[in-house]
Amino acid sequence: MGYLEPHPPAARPAMNLLRRVCVLALLCVAGAATAVEIQVKHPWVRSAAEGQPSTPAYVDLHSDVALKLVGATSAWAQKIEIRSVELSDGLPAERTVAALDVPAAAELRLAPGGSYLVLVDVKRAFGNGDLVPITLRFEDANHVAHTVDVSAQARGLLLRKPAVAKPE
């Protein structure tokens, strides 16, 4: 007897085309399932001096699907905490939380007087007009991670931009 091929040479191109179409279809479905639109508006951070223990950061967030803001990082701070502010007996009560819900098709505003981010142990000074790099980390209902890089403009009361040393 001899060896019988399961797919004769004439059928191979059709099988290869079928495989490619199936793989492409799977990739399209997987891509559509994880595509999340996150809009970040008006990011800003309070100006800070080097070594300052903390400074607040604010931003407006909008997503087409429900998400959780699970963290943030910046090269300009040791860490960033998420602070939730809620009324307790008519007074604002603040606490550090692991995550904040970002509802689908609605805006979550992190702003003075409400929930916000805190840059802790500022590594370098930044003043009015500086752009502070912040990476926001989100998680969807399927525990898929999403990140958004933001340039938050520094705004301060009286702090000017730090002087840049001139080369000699």
Secondary structure as a PSIPRED ss2 file (coil, helix, strand):
# PSIPRED VFORMAT (PSIPRED V4.0)

   1 M C   1.000  0.000  0.000
   2 G C   1.000  0.000  0.000
   3 Y C   1.000  0.000  0.000
   4 L C   1.000  0.000  0.000
   5 E C   1.000  0.000  0.000
   6 P C   1.000  0.000  0.000
   7 H C   1.000  0.000  0.000
   8 P C   1.000  0.000  0.000
   9 P C   1.000  0.000  0.000
  10 A C   1.000  0.000  0.000
  11 A C   1.000  0.000  0.000
  12 R H   0.000  1.000  0.000
  13 P H   0.000  1.000  0.000
  14 A H   0.000  1.000  0.000
  15 M H   0.000  1.000  0.000
  16 N H   0.000  1.000  0.000
  17 L H   0.000  1.000  0.000
  18 L H   0.000  1.000  0.000
  19 R H   0.000  1.000  0.000
  20 R H   0.000  1.000  0.000
  21 V H   0.000  1.000  0.000
  22 C H   0.000  1.000  0.000
  23 V H   0.000  1.000  0.000
  24 L H   0.000  1.000  0.000
  25 A H   0.000  1.000  0.000
  26 L H   0.000  1.000  0.000
  27 L H   0.000  1.000  0.000
  28 C H   0.000  1.000  0.000
  29 V H   0.000  1.000  0.000
  30 A H   0.000  1.000  0.000
  31 G H   0.000  1.000  0.000
  32 A H   0.000  1.000  0.000
  33 A H   0.000  1.000  0.000
  34 T H   0.000  1.000  0.000
  35 A C   1.000  0.000  0.000
  36 V C   1.000  0.000  0.000
  37 E C   1.000  0.000  0.000
  38 I E   0.000  0.000  1.000
  39 Q E   0.000  0.000  1.000
  40 V E   0.000  0.000  1.000
  41 K E   0.000  0.000  1.000
  42 H E   0.000  0.000  1.000
  43 P E   0.000  0.000  1.000
  44 W E   0.000  0.000  1.000
  45 V E   0.000  0.000  1.000
  46 R E   0.000  0.000  1.000
  47 S C   1.000  0.000  0.000
  48 A E   0.000  0.000  1.000
  49 A C   1.000  0.000  0.000
  50 E C   1.000  0.000  0.000
  51 G C   1.000  0.000  0.000
  52 Q C   1.000  0.000  0.000
  53 P C   1.000  0.000  0.000
  54 S E   0.000  0.000  1.000
  55 T E   0.000  0.000  1.000
  56 P E   0.000  0.000  1.000
  57 A E   0.000  0.000  1.000
  58 Y E   0.000  0.000  1.000
  59 V E   0.000  0.000  1.000
  60 D E   0.000  0.000  1.000
  61 L E   0.000  0.000  1.000
  62 H E   0.000  0.000  1.000
  63 S E   0.000  0.000  1.000
  64 D C   1.000  0.000  0.000
  65 V C   1.000  0.000  0.000
  66 A C   1.000  0.000  0.000
  67 L E   0.000  0.000  1.000
  68 K E   0.000  0.000  1.000
  69 L E   0.000  0.000  1.000
  70 V E   0.000  0.000  1.000
  71 G E   0.000  0.000  1.000
  72 A E   0.000  0.000  1.000
  73 T E   0.000  0.000  1.000
  74 S C   1.000  0.000  0.000
  75 A C   1.000  0.000  0.000
  76 W C   1.000  0.000  0.000
  77 A E   0.000  0.000  1.000
  78 Q E   0.000  0.000  1.000
  79 K E   0.000  0.000  1.000
  80 I E   0.000  0.000  1.000
  81 E E   0.000  0.000  1.000
  82 I E   0.000  0.000  1.000
  83 R E   0.000  0.000  1.000
  84 S E   0.000  0.000  1.000
  85 V E   0.000  0.000  1.000
  86 E E   0.000  0.000  1.000
  87 L E   0.000  0.000  1.000
  88 S E   0.000  0.000  1.000
  89 D C   1.000  0.000  0.000
  90 G C   1.000  0.000  0.000
  91 L E   0.000  0.000  1.000
  92 P E   0.000  0.000  1.000
  93 A E   0.000  0.000  1.000
  94 E E   0.000  0.000  1.000
  95 R E   0.000  0.000  1.000
  96 T E   0.000  0.000  1.000
  97 V E   0.000  0.000  1.000
  98 A C   1.000  0.000  0.000
  99 A C   1.000  0.000  0.000
 100 L E   0.000  0.000  1.000
 101 D E   0.000  0.000  1.000
 102 V E   0.000  0.000  1.000
 103 P C   1.000  0.000  0.000
 104 A E   0.000  0.000  1.000
 105 A C   1.000  0.000  0.000
 106 A C   1.000  0.000  0.000
 107 E E   0.000  0.000  1.000
 108 L E   0.000  0.000  1.000
 109 R E   0.000  0.000  1.000
 110 L E   0.000  0.000  1.000
 111 A C   1.000  0.000  0.000
 112 P C   1.000  0.000  0.000
 113 G C   1.000  0.000  0.000
 114 G C   1.000  0.000  0.000
 115 S C   1.000  0.000  0.000
 116 Y E   0.000  0.000  1.000
 117 L E   0.000  0.000  1.000
 118 V E   0.000  0.000  1.000
 119 L E   0.000  0.000  1.000
 120 V E   0.000  0.000  1.000
 121 D E   0.000  0.000  1.000
 122 V E   0.000  0.000  1.000
 123 K C   1.000  0.000  0.000
 124 R C   1.000  0.000  0.000
 125 A C   1.000  0.000  0.000
 126 F E   0.000  0.000  1.000
 127 G C   1.000  0.000  0.000
 128 N C   1.000  0.000  0.000
 129 G C   1.000  0.000  0.000
 130 D C   1.000  0.000  0.000
 131 L E   0.000  0.000  1.000
 132 V E   0.000  0.000  1.000
 133 P E   0.000  0.000  1.000
 134 I E   0.000  0.000  1.000
 135 T E   0.000  0.000  1.000
 136 L E   0.000  0.000  1.000
 137 R E   0.000  0.000  1.000
 138 F E   0.000  0.000  1.000
 139 E E   0.000  0.000  1.000
 140 D E   0.000  0.000  1.000
 141 A C   1.000  0.000  0.000
 142 N C   1.000  0.000  0.000
 143 H C   1.000  0.000  0.000
 144 V C   1.000  0.000  0.000
 145 A E   0.000  0.000  1.000
 146 H E   0.000  0.000  1.000
 147 T E   0.000  0.000  1.000
 148 V E   0.000  0.000  1.000
 149 D E   0.000  0.000  1.000
 150 V E   0.000  0.000  1.000
 151 S E   0.000  0.000  1.000
 152 A E   0.000  0.000  1.000
 153 Q E   0.000  0.000  1.000
 154 A E   0.000  0.000  1.000
 155 R E   0.000  0.000  1.000
 156 G C   1.000  0.000  0.000
 157 L C   1.000  0.000  0.000
 158 L C   1.000  0.000  0.000
 159 L C   1.000  0.000  0.000
 160 R C   1.000  0.000  0.000
 161 K C   1.000  0.000  0.000
 162 P C   1.000  0.000  0.000
 163 A C   1.000  0.000  0.000
 164 V C   1.000  0.000  0.000
 165 A C   1.000  0.000  0.000
 166 K C   1.000  0.000  0.000
 167 P C   1.000  0.000  0.000
 168 E C   1.000  0.000  0.000
